[in-house]
Amino acid sequence: MRPFKKITLPNGLRLVLAPRASSVAASIYILVEAGSEYETKKINGLSHFLEHMVFKGTARRPRPGMIAEELTALGAQFNAFTSQELTGYWAKAAAAKFPKILDIVADLYLNPLFAPEEIEKERGVVIEEMNMYEDMPMRRVHDLFLELVHGDQPAGWRVDGEKDVIRRLGREDFIRYREARYAAPATVVVMSGKFDEKSAVKAIRATMGVLPRRAPKKKPPVRAHEARPRIRLSFKESGQSHLVLGFRGWDIFDRRRYALQVLADVLGGGMSSRLWKRVREELGAAYYISADADFSLDHGLFTVAAGADHARTHAVIGAIMEECLRLRNEPVPPAELARSKDHLTGGLILGLETADELGGFYGEQEIMTRNPLPPETIIDRINGVTAAEVRAAARAVLKERGANLAIIGPHRNESAFEKLLQFPKN
């Protein structure tokens, strides 16, 4: 028995059904190919702003607050999110309440009002959210890193946009953008957990079948900049220096991604990783440090993030570069390789325990690749990675000339960090 089923409606809408009979809850996700990489400079931040606005009233639930009140009365958990390449809306409730949460989430997706007075109110909320993140350098440094790596193109812009743009956006901008992007072929509906398949599919056909079939434009391709070390500093009198040091990686369709994931786990995938032991336990120079491999439609990144003692920021960067060089030069020993694979696959299994996590797992794969893989397949591919493949990934991605460094903290002199982006010489 397949762990999920796909159905494509006549209008091009894709349904993914991931039942779990043992679950006490059910979840509905609606995902769409809309995010900051689909925007122009003139409307940067609109995808995220629109995500806010659909909760402010629909044709069937016109009063602001009705959607949240109704979902709360059902005992549901619910939210929405926007990233560079997708926007998602979801709710989870006890299995018996599934038809009701399905109706509500479909309604907010299909019938938003975009009332001018509510746009004005929510404009302030969005700007305050931006202000909140400005006060969170641990998060903001990742935006700074994307700006550094990608420059002035959609992949380098903030998902929440710029304040001047948010202040200018009007109702017609929302309507035009939604009509252009919120179309059936660009939309995925995921039902997961415990639900009645026949009635759920019938309800989706009856409601979401009205979405237009037109195919939205593809996002502009990401332009790669010259591969040379780049540094971006943002001065801030913070309690510690927050940094991201990273390299260009591979897109989500590259089969080498599994080797890069194992590489990231070996380097900075938790409390037994090399960087955790080196930087936190041996040097005592950082509270958090981690490595990640991120895969997008036509680009990817391999990054290390850390929060370091100001005076020891140079030592932390030096340690990161040394460990990257070691991964390029030496194969990962068998016991360490096995431990990292177990850490990755165990995290995947534990991350799919609930209905909403299961729905997000299949939905994000479908919206990105149109070919979701069950957990067992991903686990097999991770377990099949060899030490030689990990080293080959390190040599292909962790290149000295491709290093990029973004820091938020009390630093002003970029040249003071330039030599640190060179691999240590033997």
Sequence and secondary structure as in RCSB ss.txt:
>XXXX:A:sequence
MRPFKKITLPNGLRLVLAPRASSVAASIYILVEAGSEYETKKINGLSHFLEHMVFKGTARRPRPGMIAEELTALG
AQFNAFTSQELTGYWAKAAAAKFPKILDIVADLYLNPLFAPEEIEKERGVVIEEMNMYEDMPMRRVHDLFLELVH
GDQPAGWRVDGEKDVIRRLGREDFIRYREARYAAPATVVVMSGKFDEKSAVKAIRATMGVLPRRAPKKKPPVRAH
EARPRIRLSFKESGQSHLVLGFRGWDIFDRRRYALQVLADVLGGGMSSRLWKRVREELGAAYYISADADFSLDHG
LFTVAAGADHARTHAVIGAIMEECLRLRNEPVPPAELARSKDHLTGGLILGLETADELGGFYGEQEIMTRNPLPP
ETIIDRINGVTAAEVRAAARAVLKERGANLAIIGPHRNESAFEKLLQFPKN
>XXXX:A:secstr
  S EEEE TTS EEEEEE TT SEEEEEEEES SGGG  GGGTTHHHHHHHHGGG BSSS STTHHHHHHHHTT
 EEEEEE SS EEEEEEEEGGGHHHHHHHHHHHHH B   HHHHHHHHHHHHHHHHHHHT HHHHHHHHHHHHHH
 SSGGGS TT  HHHHHH  HHHHHHHHHHH  GGGEEEEEEES  HHHHHHHHHHHHTTS              
  S EEEEEE   SSEEEEEEEE   TT TTHHHHHHHHHHHHSSTTSHHIIIIIIIS  EEEEEEEEEE SS E
EEEEEEEE GGGHHHHHHHHHHHHHHHHHS   HHHHHHHHHHHHHHHHHTTSSHHHHHHHHHHHHHHHS    H
HHHHHHHHT  HHHHHHHHHHH  GGG EEEEEES   THHHHGGGS    
